[in-house]
Amino acid sequence: MKTKVCFKCDTELPIVNFYKHPKMADGHLGKCKACTRYDVRQNRLAKRDYYNAYDRERGKNPERVAAMVAGRDRQKYLARVAVQNAVKRGKMTKQPCEQCGDPMVEAHHPDYTKRLDVVWLCRKHHAVLHRTVEE
């Protein structure tokens, strides 16, 4: 298994513990995921007022909001929100990928009008499914 040393915590870790970054020589960031998350959290805390204002303004973007709630995208948006809320409230639990058993899954809606009728798929199999559906 390929490993890399984090320049921040000086720990040798498997390459999967580093975010992908196309501009780096080996294709991965030089800082491990834990250190990166810590730095991002600290930055947001240090600049809390800036990020709170940024987040508020981002939510007010009329084109972005209109795109999310228009036509077929509206059904897609409402279905996505319904699943997120059901998972958050404990009314629905994520299941392993139906193809490979991976626990890191996404909800796939075969029909957006049936908001809580989902198939749990990992990112790879979800992408494969959409490629075959669109072709």
C-alpha positions in Angstrom: 0.0 0.0 0.0 1.3 3.4 -0.9 2.0 5.8 1.9 2.9 9.5 2.4 4.2 11.7 5.2 2.0 14.6 6.3 4.1 17.8 6.4 1.9 19.1 9.2 1.8 16.3 11.8 4.8 14.4 10.4 2.9 11.1 10.4 3.2 8.4 7.7 -0.2 7.4 6.6 -1.8 5.5 3.7 -2.4 7.6 0.6 -6.2 7.4 1.1 -5.8 9.6 4.1 -4.8 12.5 1.8 -7.2 14.6 -0.3 -6.6 14.3 -4.1 -5.0 17.4 -5.6 -4.2 17.4 -9.4 -1.4 20.0 -9.1 0.7 18.0 -6.7 3.4 15.6 -8.1 1.8 12.5 -6.6 -1.8 13.7 -7.1 -2.5 14.2 -3.4 -2.3 17.1 -1.0 0.8 17.2 1.3 -1.3 17.6 4.4 -3.4 14.6 5.7 -7.2 14.9 5.9 -7.3 15.3 9.6 -4.8 18.2 9.6 -6.6 19.8 6.6 -10.0 19.6 8.4 -8.4 21.0 11.5 -6.9 24.0 9.6 -10.2 24.7 7.8 -12.1 24.6 11.1 -9.6 27.0 12.8 -9.7 29.3 9.8 -13.5 29.5 9.9 -13.5 30.1 13.7 -10.9 32.9 13.3 -12.9 34.6 10.5 -16.3 33.7 11.8 -18.0 37.1 11.0 -16.7 37.0 7.4 -17.9 33.4 6.8 -21.3 34.0 8.4 -21.9 36.9 6.1 -20.6 34.9 3.1 -22.9 32.0 3.9 -25.9 34.3 4.3 -25.2 36.0 1.0 -24.6 32.8 -0.8 -28.1 31.5 0.2 -29.7 34.7 -1.2 -28.3 34.3 -4.7 -31.6 34.4 -6.7 -30.2 32.5 -9.8 -29.0 29.7 -7.5 -32.3 29.5 -5.6 -34.3 29.7 -8.8 -32.3 26.9 -10.5 -32.8 24.6 -7.5 -36.6 25.0 -7.3 -37.5 25.2 -11.0 -39.2 22.4 -13.1 -37.7 18.9 -12.9 -34.9 20.3 -10.7 -37.5 21.3 -8.2 -38.6 17.7 -7.8 -35.0 16.6 -7.6 -34.3 19.3 -5.0 -37.4 18.4 -2.9 -36.5 14.7 -3.0 -32.9 15.3 -1.9 -34.1 17.5 1.0 -36.7 14.9 2.1 -34.0 12.2 2.3 -31.6 14.5 4.1 -34.3 15.4 6.7 -35.4 11.8 7.1 -31.8 10.6 7.7 -31.2 13.5 10.1 -34.4 12.7 12.1 -33.7 9.0 12.2 -36.7 8.0 10.1 -34.4 6.6 7.5 -31.0 5.0 7.8 -28.3 4.8 5.2 -27.7 1.2 4.0 -24.5 -0.2 2.4 -24.1 0.1 -1.4 -26.4 -2.4 -3.0 -23.7 -3.3 -5.6 -20.5 -3.6 -3.5 -21.5 -3.2 0.2 -19.4 0.0 0.7 -20.8 2.0 3.7 -20.1 5.4 2.1 -23.3 5.8 0.1 -25.5 8.3 -1.7 -29.3 8.1 -2.2 -30.4 7.4 -5.8 -34.0 8.3 -6.7 -35.3 6.2 -9.5 -38.4 8.5 -9.4 -38.1 12.0 -7.9 -41.9 12.1 -7.1 -41.4 9.2 -4.7 -39.2 11.2 -2.4 -38.3 8.5 0.2 -38.0 5.6 -2.3 -34.3 5.4 -2.8 -31.6 3.0 -3.7 -28.4 3.3 -1.7 -25.3 3.3 -3.9 -21.6 4.2 -3.4 -20.4 7.2 -5.5 -18.8 4.9 -8.1 -21.9 2.8 -8.7 -24.1 5.8 -8.6 -22.1 7.4 -11.4 -22.1 4.2 -13.4 -25.9 4.0 -13.1 -26.3 7.6 -14.3 -24.0 7.0 -17.2 -26.0 4.0 -18.4 -29.3 5.8 -17.9 -28.2 8.9 -19.8 -26.8 7.0 -22.8 
